[in-house]
Amino acid sequence: MKKIVTIDAGTSNLRIRIVEGKNIIFERKENYGVKIGKEKFENELYKLLKECIKENGIEKEEIECIIASGMITSALGLLEIEHLHVPVSLEKFSKNIKKIKFFEFEIHLITGIKVEKKYFREEHLKSIDVIRGEEVEVFGILEEIKVEEPTLVILPGSHNKFIEVSDGNIVDLLTTMSGEIYDVMTRYTILKTSVDEKFADKIEKKYLSLGNRAGRKYGINQGSFMLRGLDLSEKLTINEKSNYLLGLVLSEDISSLEKNGYLTKYKKIIIAGGNIIARGLFELLADMNLDNDIQVIISSELATRGALKIWEESKK
């Protein structure tokens, strides 16, 4: 049976998988991505790709295709490819795959998505929001969960992505910087001593909610130094204080959900991922006693499943 090789390249990570049929038979993950520089990234990717294929005893003729997504289609990757404008369907993705020669290999590249936002319309300034990689995960989610109604898909991470899906199409998106802000506040501000430069390792609902309420009432600037005040006055554990900080940062995401009308527009919400940001966001939404159907999907295979779905569509 022919094998399919998938490449998922981020800013600071890289994952190669080999798929046979519907089964992932091999995986290798590296802690570097396109931020190491274009030339170095190309060389490292080439070495890794050859190693993975050789390690599995696969001949070139046994490979049906090599398909890649994520930051690999940015200026720092193998080839910068223009984002597709929303709405974007599975068919539209499949028709816009770009095939490139990469040493002795051919790689099929899946590009990202962009949407023009109206944030600064009154000032006559343009603003766009973009994703590279998350769009493939969305189609992986739609492969795992049959969605028949307009749905909001949330992909928490360094940048939280709020992706609107309707009739199987990605129709709009919004990005917040919550994960990155949480990281900066945890490791590079005066608060690093309060939390020992550590993310929360498990959810403590009392302090997660406390941080969320502080952010909603006082804002993130005042609320952040309020943690310093707590640290000087109370004997809280590192994890309790980290939960407060997480809740404080995520209070802005809750506000974004409300201000953009997502909680009324979408009765179904899917949160993808098991990281602490995803868990924190789920807990805060659950505490709001909403009528929304909020579902969590935890899978590390979404990008691969989505890439395979797009590839299969391209063969029709």
PyMOL commands that set and color helices and strands:
alter all, ss='L'
color gray80, all
select helices_A, chain A and resi 34-36+38-55+60-62+71-73+90-95+121-123+134-144+178-188+192-195+205-233+238-259+262-265+276-287+302-314
alter helices_A, ss='H'
color red, helices_A
select strands_A, chain A and resi 3-9+14-20+23-30+63-70+84-85+98-102+105-109+113-117+127-131+151-155+160-166+169-176+268-272+293-297
alter strands_A, ss='S'
color yellow, strands_A
deselect
rebuild
show_as cartoon
